[in-house]
Amino acid sequence: MRYLLGFGARPTMAADDVTDGQNEAAYTLGFLPPDAAFYTFQGFLGERRRLPGRDGPPGADYNISPTLKPWGIQVLVGFFREGDREELGRFEATYARTGNPLDFVRVQAPVFGAALHRD
């Protein structure tokens, strides 16, 4: 999270997204229903991973079935502003207190609300 906020070192397993604007792919998005077995399946869909760091089955790394994750949490997970020292302070304080980086999401709720209602 420190890296995403713009104040930490690049993670060892980071990669840059590379896009080729010359070749546009034609596709149609499809969505699984929220109660699809894909979200709760605990087995392996392919070979076991050799590198540590991901515990989801190959091809997916879910953390909870969408039906069990409140919409408010889903929105707040992606709300942070790169270079904002106040947000870094909130993250550091929350992480020091709980040790869970996702608790930062709850602390961001009032900040998100204020940003949402600005003129």
C-alpha positions as CSV (number, residue, x, y, z in Angstrom):
1,M,0.0,0.0,0.0
2,R,2.9,2.4,0.7
3,Y,4.1,1.8,-2.9
4,L,0.6,2.4,-4.3
5,L,0.3,5.7,-2.3
6,G,3.7,6.8,-3.8
7,F,5.8,6.5,-0.7
8,G,7.3,3.0,-0.7
9,A,9.8,1.0,-2.6
10,R,8.6,-1.0,-5.6
11,P,7.7,-4.6,-4.5
12,T,10.0,-7.3,-5.7
13,M,7.3,-9.1,-7.6
14,A,5.9,-5.9,-9.3
15,A,5.5,-5.6,-13.1
16,D,4.6,-2.8,-15.5
17,D,1.5,-3.1,-17.6
18,V,2.5,-3.0,-21.2
19,T,-0.1,-2.2,-23.9
20,D,0.0,-2.1,-27.6
21,G,-2.3,0.6,-28.9
22,Q,-1.9,-0.5,-32.5
23,N,-3.8,-3.8,-32.1
24,E,-7.3,-3.4,-30.6
25,A,-8.9,-6.7,-29.5
26,A,-12.6,-7.4,-30.1
27,Y,-14.3,-8.9,-27.1
28,T,-17.5,-9.1,-25.1
29,L,-17.4,-9.0,-21.4
30,G,-19.2,-11.9,-19.6
31,F,-19.9,-12.1,-15.8
32,L,-20.4,-15.1,-13.6
33,P,-23.3,-15.0,-11.2
34,P,-22.4,-13.9,-7.7
35,D,-23.1,-17.4,-6.3
36,A,-21.0,-19.3,-9.0
37,A,-18.9,-22.1,-7.6
38,F,-15.8,-20.4,-9.1
39,Y,-15.8,-18.0,-6.1
40,T,-15.9,-20.7,-3.4
41,F,-13.9,-23.6,-5.1
42,Q,-10.9,-24.4,-2.9
43,G,-9.2,-26.9,-5.1
44,F,-6.7,-26.5,-7.8
45,L,-7.6,-25.7,-11.4
46,G,-4.1,-26.6,-12.8
47,E,-0.6,-27.3,-11.7
48,R,0.4,-26.1,-8.2
49,R,2.3,-22.8,-8.1
50,R,6.0,-22.9,-7.3
51,L,6.3,-19.3,-6.2
52,P,4.8,-18.1,-2.9
53,G,2.6,-15.1,-2.7
54,R,-0.7,-16.2,-4.2
55,D,-3.0,-18.7,-2.6
56,G,-5.9,-18.6,-5.0
57,P,-6.3,-21.2,-7.7
58,P,-4.4,-20.5,-10.9
59,G,-6.3,-18.0,-13.0
60,A,-8.0,-16.3,-10.0
61,D,-7.1,-14.9,-6.7
62,Y,-10.3,-14.2,-4.9
63,N,-10.7,-13.2,-1.3
64,I,-14.4,-13.7,-0.6
65,S,-17.5,-14.5,-2.5
66,P,-19.0,-11.3,-4.0
67,T,-22.3,-12.0,-2.3
68,L,-20.5,-11.7,1.1
69,K,-18.6,-8.5,0.4
70,P,-20.5,-5.4,1.0
71,W,-20.7,-2.9,-1.9
72,G,-19.2,-0.2,0.3
73,I,-16.1,-2.2,0.9
74,Q,-15.7,-3.0,-2.8
75,V,-15.8,0.7,-3.6
76,L,-13.4,1.8,-0.9
77,V,-10.7,-0.8,-1.7
78,G,-9.7,1.1,-4.8
79,F,-10.0,4.6,-3.2
80,F,-6.7,6.2,-2.5
81,R,-4.8,9.1,-4.0
82,E,-1.1,8.7,-5.0
83,G,1.1,11.2,-3.3
84,D,-1.4,12.1,-0.5
85,R,0.6,12.3,2.7
86,E,-2.6,12.4,4.9
87,E,-3.6,9.1,3.4
88,L,-0.2,7.7,4.1
89,G,-0.5,8.8,7.7
90,R,-3.9,7.1,8.0
91,F,-2.6,3.9,6.5
92,E,0.5,3.9,8.8
93,A,-1.6,4.6,11.9
94,T,-4.2,1.9,11.0
95,Y,-1.6,-0.7,10.1
96,A,0.4,0.0,13.3
97,R,-2.8,-0.5,15.3
98,T,-4.3,-3.6,13.6
99,G,-1.6,-5.1,11.4
100,N,-4.2,-5.6,8.7
101,P,-3.8,-3.4,5.6
102,L,-7.5,-3.8,4.7
103,D,-8.5,-1.9,7.8
104,F,-7.3,1.2,6.0
105,V,-10.4,0.8,3.8
106,R,-12.7,1.5,6.7
107,V,-10.7,4.6,7.7
108,Q,-11.0,5.9,4.2
109,A,-14.8,5.9,4.3
110,P,-15.3,9.4,5.6
111,V,-12.6,10.7,3.2
112,F,-14.4,9.0,0.3
113,G,-17.7,10.5,1.4
114,A,-16.3,14.0,1.6
115,A,-14.7,13.6,-1.9
116,L,-17.9,12.3,-3.3
117,H,-19.9,15.3,-2.1
118,R,-17.5,18.0,-3.1
119,D,-18.8,20.5,-5.6
